[in-house]
């Protein structure tokens, strides 16, 4: 899955957490264990601000 690969690469580069905004894919990211922080206004309208903490367990999923 592309989301998981992005998380793994970010962790490999030393990031401890990721953030994103999404106008219409909140459920997709929630299924990948991203947490909604709040709603924000973007140039495109209302969006969910989400975060994902990167942990050692995420790295163990890399094969």
C-alpha positions as CSV (number, residue, x, y, z in Angstrom):
1,X,0.0,0.0,0.0
2,X,1.4,3.4,-1.0
3,X,0.5,5.0,2.4
4,X,2.4,2.4,4.3
5,X,5.4,2.7,2.0
6,X,5.4,6.5,2.6
7,X,5.4,5.9,6.3
8,X,8.3,3.5,6.1
9,X,10.4,5.8,4.0
10,X,9.7,8.7,6.3
11,X,10.8,6.6,9.3
12,X,13.9,5.5,7.5
13,X,14.8,9.1,7.0
14,X,14.4,9.8,10.7
15,X,10.9,11.3,11.0
16,X,9.0,10.5,14.1
17,X,5.6,11.7,12.9
18,X,3.8,12.8,9.7
19,X,1.0,15.3,9.1
20,X,-1.4,15.8,6.3
21,X,-4.6,17.5,5.3
22,X,-7.4,15.9,3.3
23,X,-10.7,17.2,2.1
24,X,-12.2,13.8,1.2
25,X,-10.0,10.9,2.1
26,X,-10.2,11.0,5.9
27,X,-11.7,7.5,6.1
28,X,-8.9,6.1,4.0
29,X,-6.2,7.5,6.3
30,X,-8.2,6.5,9.4
31,X,-8.1,2.9,8.3
32,X,-4.3,3.2,8.1
33,X,-4.2,4.4,11.8
34,X,-3.9,8.1,11.1
35,X,-5.5,10.3,13.8
36,X,-7.7,13.3,13.1
37,X,-6.4,16.4,15.0
38,X,-8.9,19.0,13.9
39,X,-10.6,20.6,10.9
40,X,-8.7,23.4,9.1
41,X,-9.5,25.8,6.3
42,X,-7.3,25.4,3.2
43,X,-7.4,27.2,-0.1
44,X,-9.6,24.3,-1.3
45,X,-12.1,24.4,1.6
46,X,-12.5,22.6,4.9
47,X,-10.0,19.7,5.5
48,X,-9.2,17.3,8.2
49,X,-5.7,17.8,9.7
50,X,-4.3,14.3,10.5
51,X,-1.2,12.9,12.0
52,X,0.5,9.5,12.3
53,X,3.2,8.7,14.9
54,X,5.9,6.5,13.4
55,X,7.0,3.7,15.7
56,X,9.4,0.8,15.6
57,X,6.4,-1.5,15.0
58,X,5.8,0.3,11.6
59,X,9.4,-0.5,10.6
60,X,9.0,-4.2,11.5
61,X,6.3,-4.4,8.7
62,X,8.9,-3.7,6.0
63,X,9.8,-6.9,4.0
